[in-house]
Amino acid sequence: MPIGRPSLRPYLPYKQRPATGSDGLTAHFLGTSSVLLSDGQTRVLSDGFVTRPEMLRVGVGKIAPDRALVRSAIDRLHVDDLAAVVCAHSHYDHALDAPVWALETGAELVGSPSTANIGRGLGVPEPQLRVVGDGDTLTYGSFELTFLDSVHSPGDRYPGTVDEPLVPPARARAWKTGTAYSVLINHPRGRLLLHASANCRPGALRGRHADVIYLGIGSLGNQTPRFLHTYWDEVVLATGAQRVILVHWDDFFTGLDQPLRPMPYLLDRLDITMSRLLPLARRDGIDVVLPVTWQPSEPLIGLG
């Protein structure tokens, strides 16, 4: 296996363009699968993972959310009025910081019973905790969020549930998976799907429509071509999406004050993933986008 990590240079043509202010629905990407959506009236956030502790600490030490980093992100993005922070599942790279966003903004913390226990460990008040099940729909302003049970990508290192309040600092393995969700977001401007984990339940998304998918591709470089093809068919083709925005490909052991870079070869192979995914997108006429951190974008712009 090569030493180092893949280069992003071959994929620069796919970089997302900045917002022009004409679409009415904007997004900010914060690395991994953290996406802030706003229509100018209401804001909802997935995960909000900005602490991004270094690999050595994750491997052998204890971790905790960095409240100052979360506060800095809130100030930078002007989101003191956040309506909800939604956790795709309860691993630390999704749920570590989410309770702090809830505490700082008054947002509801939404997810599985495991996510609720992570919130309790940091003192999120019970009225701000919202546990959802398969098929549940929540409404925030013009955003309608439907939660669909999904599965974590192969090789889940921390399976199980968080069954009591989780008080950090703690080992990374304390943030167990809980329930993994695929979140369908219906808005008058269009439909988006937040699908953070590179796996799927066969048939789960048939009959569901999305114009744009925030598609998790973490670990796909370690899977077989057949696995990736099935994933593409079951998530992208099944929903009729016109655009996929690739998420959960970046090295989340590196802080957001640095440019995003792919995971090391030891952990994933973004180059292999892209060599298999891009031909499928060309075959099916689907736009592929690589998001840029902090930059406002318009995920639905240009779609019919």
For each residue, the residues with C-beta under 8 A, 3 or more apart:
1: 265 266
2: 265
3: 265
4: 264 265
5: 251 261 262 263 264 265 270
6: 262 265 269 270 271
7: 10 262 271
8: 11 12 260 261 262 290
9: 12
10: 7 271 274
11: 8 14 15 274 290
12: 8 9 15 290
13:
14: 11 246 288 289 290
15: 11 12 289 290 292
16: 29 245 289 290 291 292 295 297
17: 297
18: 292 295 296 297
19: 23 26 295 296 297 298 301
20: 23 298 301
21:
22: 298 301
23: 19 20 26 189 298 300 301
24: 39 40 189
25: 37 38 39 187 189 190 298 299 300
26: 19 23 37 38 39 40 296 297 298
27: 35 36 37 38 291 296 297 298 299
28: 35 36 38 77 294 295 296 297
29: 16 34 35 245 247 291 292 293 294 295 297
30: 34 35 36 47 48 49 50 73 256 293 294
31: 34 49 50 52 250 252 256 260 293
32: 47 49 93 94 196 247 248 250 252
33: 46 47 49 88 94 194 196 214 216 247 248
34: 29 30 31 45 46 47 48 49 50
35: 27 28 29 30 45 46 47 194 214 247
36: 27 28 30 43 44 45 48 77 79
37: 25 26 27 43 44 45 143 185 192
38: 25 26 27 28 42 43 79
39: 24 25 26 42 141 142 143 187 189
40: 24 26
41: 141 142
42: 38 39 83 140 141 142 143
43: 36 37 38 79 81 82 83
44: 36 37 82 83 84 85 86 140 143 145 185
45: 34 35 36 37 48 79 82 84 85 86 101 107
46: 33 34 35 85 86 87 88 183 194 196 214
47: 30 32 33 34 35 85 86 87 88 93 94 95 97 98 196
48: 30 34 36 45 70 73 85 97 98 100 101
49: 30 31 32 33 34 52 92 93 94 95 96 97 98 252
50: 30 31 34 66 69 70 73 97 256
51: 63 64 65 66 69 70 96 97
52: 31 49 93 252 253 254 255 256
53: 57 58 63 253
54: 57 58 253
55: 58 59 253
56: 59 60 61
57: 53 54 60 61 62 63
58: 53 54 55 61 63 92 172 253
59: 55 56 172
60: 56 57
61: 56 57 58 171
62: 57 168 169 170 171
63: 51 53 57 58 92 96 168 169 170 171 172
64: 51 96 168 169 170
65: 51 70 96 97 99 100 122 168
66: 50 51 69 70 97
67: 70 71 100 104
68: 71 72
69: 50 51 66 72 73 97
70: 48 50 51 65 66 67 73 74 97 100 101 104
71: 67 68 74 75 104
72: 68 69 75 76
73: 30 48 50 69 70 76 77 256
74: 70 71 77 78 79 80 82 101 104 105
75: 71 72 78
76: 72 73 294
77: 28 36 73 74
78: 74 75
79: 36 38 43 45 74 82 105
80: 74 104 105
81: 43 105 106
82: 43 44 45 74 79 85 101 105 106 107
83: 42 43 44 107 108 140 141 143
84: 44 45 107 108 109 110 130 138 140 145
85: 44 45 46 47 48 82 98 101 102 107 108 109 110
86: 44 45 46 47 110 111 145 181 183 194
87: 46 47 90 94 95 98 109 110 111 112 115 181
88: 33 46 47 94 180 181 183 194 196 197 216
89: 94 95 111 112 114 115 152 177 178 179 180 181 196 197
90: 87 94 95 111 112 114 115 118 161 162 175 176 177 178 179
91: 94 95 158 175 176 177
92: 49 58 63 95 96 172 175
93: 32 47 49 52 96 252
94: 32 33 47 49 87 88 89 90 91 98 196
95: 47 49 87 89 90 91 92 98 99 111 114 115 118 175
96: 49 51 63 64 65 92 93 168 175
97: 47 48 49 50 51 65 66 69 70 100 101
98: 47 48 49 85 87 94 95 101 102 109 111 115 118 119
99: 65 95 102 103 109 118 119 121 122 123 124
100: 48 65 67 70 97 103 104 122
101: 45 48 70 74 82 85 97 98 104 105 107 109
102: 85 98 99 105 106 107 108 109 119 124 128
103: 99 100 122 123 124
104: 67 70 71 74 80 100 101
105: 74 79 80 81 82 101 102
106: 81 82 102 128
107: 45 82 83 84 85 101 102 128
108: 83 84 85 102 128 129 130
109: 84 85 87 98 99 101 102 115 116 119 124 128 129 130
110: 84 85 86 87 115 130 132 138 145
111: 86 87 89 90 95 98 114 115 116 130 131 132 178 179 181
112: 87 89 90 115 116 131 132 161 178 179 181
113: 116 117 131 161 162 178 179
114: 89 90 95 111 117 118 161 162 163 176 177 178 179
115: 87 89 90 95 98 109 110 111 112 118 119 131 162 178
116: 109 111 112 113 119 120 129 131
117: 113 114 120 121 162 163 164 165 166
118: 90 95 98 99 114 115 121 122 162 165 166 175
119: 98 99 102 109 115 116 122 124 128 129
120: 116 117 123 124 126 129 165 166
121: 99 117 118 165 166 167 168
122: 65 99 100 103 118 119 167 168
123: 99 103 120
124: 99 102 103 109 119 120 128 129
125: 128 129
126: 120 129
127:
128: 102 106 107 108 109 119 124 125
129: 108 109 116 119 120 124 125 126
130: 84 108 109 110 111 138
131: 111 112 113 115 116
132: 110 111 112 136 138 147 181
133: 136 147 149
134: 147 148 149
135: 146 147 148
136: 132 133 146 147
137: 144 145 146 147
138: 84 110 130 132 144 145 147
139: 143 144 145
140: 42 44 83 84 143 145
141: 39 41 42 83
142: 39 41 42 187 188
143: 37 39 42 44 83 139 140 185 186 187
144: 137 138 139 185 186 187
145: 44 84 86 110 137 138 139 140 183 184 185 186
146: 135 136 137 183 184 185 186
147: 132 133 134 135 136 137 138 181 182 183
148: 134 135 181 182 183 184 204 205 208
149: 133 134 179 180 181 182 201 204
150: 180 181 182 195 197 199 200 201 204
151: 180 197 199 200 201
152: 89 156 159 177 180 197 199
153: 156 197 198 199 216 218 219 220
154: 199 219 222 223 227
155: 219 222
156: 152 153 159 177
157: 173
158: 91 172 173 175 176 177
159: 152 156 176 177
160: 176 177
161: 90 112 113 114 176 177 178
162: 90 113 114 115 117 118 166 174 175 176 178
163: 114 117
164: 117
165: 117 118 120 121
166: 117 118 120 121 162 170 174 175
167: 121 122 170
168: 62 63 64 65 96 121 122
169: 62 63 64
170: 62 63 64 166 167 174 175
171: 61 62 63 174
172: 58 59 63 92 158 175
173: 157 158 176
174: 162 166 170 171
175: 90 91 92 95 96 118 158 162 166 170 172
176: 90 91 114 158 159 160 161 162 173
177: 89 90 91 114 152 156 158 159 160 161 180
178: 89 90 111 112 113 114 115 161 162
179: 89 90 111 112 113 114 149
180: 88 89 149 150 151 152 177 196 197
181: 86 87 88 89 111 112 132 147 148 149 150
182: 147 148 149 150 193 194 195 196 200 204 205 235
183: 46 86 88 145 146 147 148 193 194 195
184: 145 146 148 191 192 193 208 210
185: 37 44 143 144 145 146 191 192 193 194
186: 143 144 145 146 191
187: 25 39 142 143 144 190 191 192
188: 142
189: 23 24 25 39 300
190: 25 187 211 212 300 303
191: 184 185 186 187 209 210 211 212
192: 37 184 185 187 210 211 212 213 214 299 300
193: 182 183 184 185 205 208 210 212 213 214 235 239 241
194: 33 35 46 86 88 182 183 185 214
195: 150 182 183 200 213 214 215 216 235
196: 32 33 46 47 88 89 94 180 182 214 216 247 248
197: 88 89 150 151 152 153 180 216 218 248
198: 153 215 216 217 218 219 220 223 231 248
199: 150 151 152 153 154 231
200: 150 151 182 195 204 205 230 231 234 235
201: 149 150 151 204
202: 234
203: 206 234
204: 148 149 150 182 200 201 234
205: 148 182 193 200 208 234 235 238 239
206: 203 238
207:
208: 148 184 193 205 238 239
209: 191 239 240
210: 184 191 192 193 213 239 240 241
211: 190 191 192 241 242 243 300 303
212: 190 191 192 193 241 242 243 244 245 299 300 303
213: 192 193 195 210 235 236 239 241 243 244 245
214: 33 35 46 192 193 194 195 196 245 247 299
215: 195 198 235 236 244 245 246 247
216: 33 88 153 195 196 197 198 247 248
217: 198 220 246 247 248 249 270 273 277
218: 153 197 198 248 249 263 268
219: 153 154 155 198 222 223 268
220: 153 198 217 223 227 228 231 268 272 273 276 277
221: 268 269 270 271 272 273
222: 154 155 219 268 269
223: 154 198 219 220 227 228
224: 227 228
225: 228 229 276
226: 229 230
227: 154 220 223 224 230 231
228: 220 223 224 225 231 232 273 276 277 280
229: 225 226 232 233 276 280
230: 200 226 227 233 234
231: 198 199 200 220 227 228 234 235
232: 228 229 235 236 237 277 280
233: 229 230 236 237 238
234: 200 202 203 204 205 230 231 237 238
235: 182 193 195 200 205 213 215 231 232 238 239
236: 213 215 232 233 239 241 244 280 284 286
237: 232 233 234 240 284
238: 205 206 208 233 234 235
239: 193 205 208 209 210 213 235 236
240: 209 210 237
241: 193 210 211 212 213 236 244 286
242: 211 212 286 287 303 304
243: 211 212 213 286 287 288 289 299 303
244: 212 213 215 236 241 281 286 287 288 289
245: 16 29 212 213 214 215 289 290 291 299
246: 14 215 217 249 288 289 290 291
247: 29 32 33 35 196 214 215 216 217 291
248: 32 33 196 197 198 216 217 218
249: 217 218 246 262 263 268 270 273
250: 31 32 254 260 261 262 263
251: 5 254 260 261 262 263 264
252: 31 32 49 52 93
253: 52 53 54 55 58
254: 52 250 251 258 260 261
255: 52 258
256: 30 31 50 52 73 293 294
257:
258: 254 255 261
259:
260: 8 31 250 251 254 292 293
261: 5 8 250 251 254 258
262: 5 6 7 8 249 250 251 268 270 271
263: 5 218 249 250 251 267 268 270
264: 4 5 251 267 268
265: 1 2 3 4 5 6 268 269
266: 1
267: 263 264
268: 218 219 220 221 222 249 262 263 264 265 273
269: 6 221 222 265 272 273
270: 5 6 217 221 249 262 263 273 274
271: 6 7 10 221 262 274 275
272: 220 221 269 275 276
273: 217 220 221 228 249 268 269 270 276 277
274: 10 11 270 271 277 278
275: 271 272 278 279
276: 220 225 228 229 272 273 279 280
277: 217 220 228 232 273 274 280 281 288
278: 274 275 281 282 288
279: 275 276 282 283
280: 228 229 232 236 276 277 283 284 286
281: 244 277 278 284 285 286 287 288
282: 278 279 285
283: 279 280
284: 236 237 280 281
285: 281 282
286: 236 241 242 243 244 280 281
287: 242 243 244 281
288: 14 243 244 246 277 278 281
289: 14 15 16 243 244 245 246 299
290: 8 11 12 14 15 16 245 246
291: 16 27 29 245 246 247 295 297
292: 15 16 18 29 260 295 297
293: 29 30 31 256 260
294: 28 29 30 76 256
295: 16 18 19 28 29 291 292
296: 18 19 26 27 28
297: 16 17 18 19 26 27 28 29 291 292
298: 19 20 22 23 25 26 27 301
299: 25 27 192 212 214 243 245 289
300: 23 25 189 190 192 211 212 303
301: 19 20 22 23 298
302:
303: 190 211 212 242 243 300
304: 242
